[in-house]
Amino acid sequence: MRGWGRPAFRVPGARMPRRVTGRALLCPFDPLIWERARTERVFGFRYRIEIYVPESKREFGYYVFPFLLDGELVGRVDLKADRAAGLLRVPGAFAEPGADVPRVAAELAAELAVMAQWLELDGVAVGGRGDLAAPLAAAGLRTSAA
C-alpha cells in the first residue's frame, strides 16, 4: 500500500466498500483501539486510557470511549453508569479536530441513548466538560453537574 511503511495484512480478493456507514461507542479494550500505535497510524487518533492517571492530570476523563462514525473516529466520551440514580453519566464529551460537531453530537446522542437502554438505565446526564457537552444537551440529552 502506498504511503504505508509497516507490514499489514489483507485477505486476498477483499474489496474496499464504496462507503462505510454506522456508529459505535468503542470501549478502551475494543480490538480497534487496543493496539494504540496502529489506531494512531490508521486513524490519526491518539488514545491513552487514563484510569491510572491522577484526576488533575487527565486530559479526557477516567474511562473514555472513542466514538466511531462512518469509519472515522470523530469523538470521545467519558462514561460512568450511575446505577443508584439510573443514569448513564457523561462527565465529558469531546469532538476530534475537523469533526462535523452538529452531526457528531446528534449521532452520539442517539448512541448514548442506546447504551443507556442496553445498560437498563433510565437516561443520560451530560456534564459540562468538552466541546460536545452543549451540543449533546441541545440534541435532547439532559445536563447535570456530573
N, C-alpha and C positions, 0 to 999 in steps of 0.2 A: 504494500500500500504506500502510495506516495506521501512523503512527509512523516512517516511513522518509522522511528529508529529502533523499535523494540520488537521482539518476537510477539506474534499474535496468531490466533487460530480461528479458522472459519471452516464450516462444513463445506466440502466441495459441492458446487452447484447451488449453494444458498444464494438467494436473491434479496436485494435490498427492497423493502417496501417503498411504494411511491410516497407514502405518508404514514407517519406514526401518530396515533391519537390515543388518548386515555390519560388518566391521572391516578396517582397513588402517593400516599404517605409512606416513606421508607424508614423502617426502624434502623438504628445505628448498626445492626448486625445483618442487614439485608445483603445478599451477595453483590448487589450493585455498589454498595457503599463500603463493604468490609475491606476490600483491597484499596486502601486510601490513595496510593500512588496512581493506580490505574484510573480511579474516579477523577482524580485531578488531571491526568493526562487526556482522558477521553472527553470529559465534560468541562474542564477548567474550573472545577468545583472543589475548593479546599474544605475538607471536613475533618474535624477533630472532636472526639467525644470529650465532654467537659465534666463528667461526673466526679472526677478526681481533682479537678481544678478548684481552688478556693473560690467561693462565690464572688468575691470582689474582683477576681481576675478573669471570670468567664466572659467570653465575647457574646455568645448567643443564648446560653442557658444550660441547665443541668442535664436534660435528656432531650436532645434536639432531633427531630425527624426532618430529613430533606423532603421536599415536595417535587415530584416528577410530573410534568405536564407536557404531553405531546412529544415525548422523547428528550426533553430537556429538564435539567434541574434548575428550577426557577425561584425557589424559596426554601425557607427552613422555619420550623416552629418548635418552640419549647413546649412540651406537653406533660400534663400530670392528671391522672384520673383521681378526682376527689370523690371517693365513694360515699363519704359521710354526707356531702352536700348534693350528691347525684349529678356532678358536673365534670365535664372534660375541661380542665383549665388550660388556657393558652397564655402563660405569662409573657411570652414574646413571640413575635412573628416578623420575619424579615424577608424582603424580596432580594433576589440576586441582581447585580448590576445589569441594566438593559432589559429587565423583565417588564412586561406589559402589566403594570400594577393593578389596574381595574379588572382585567381578565383573571390574573393570578388570584386576586382576592375573592372573586366570585367562585372560581373553581375550588379554591382552598376552603372556602366557607362550606361548600357543598360536601367536600370530602371530610371535613371535620365533623359535620353532622352525621355522616355515615359512620365514622369512627365512634362517635358518642353512642349511637344506636347499637353498634356492634358490642360495645362495652357495657351495654344496658344502663347507660346514664341518661338523665333527663334532658340535658342540654349542654351547650358550650358557653363558657365565660372567657372573654378575651381581656387580657391585661393591657397595659399601656406601653410595653416595650416594643420597639421596632417600627419600621415604616409601613408594615402591613396591618398594624393594630387598628388604626382608624378606618381603613378601607374594609377590614373584616367586620367591624361594627356597623358600617354603612351597608354591608351586604346582608345584614339581618341577624348577626350574632350579637348577643348581649355583652356589654362591657362590665368589668368588675375590677376591684382593687388588686386582684391576684392574677 
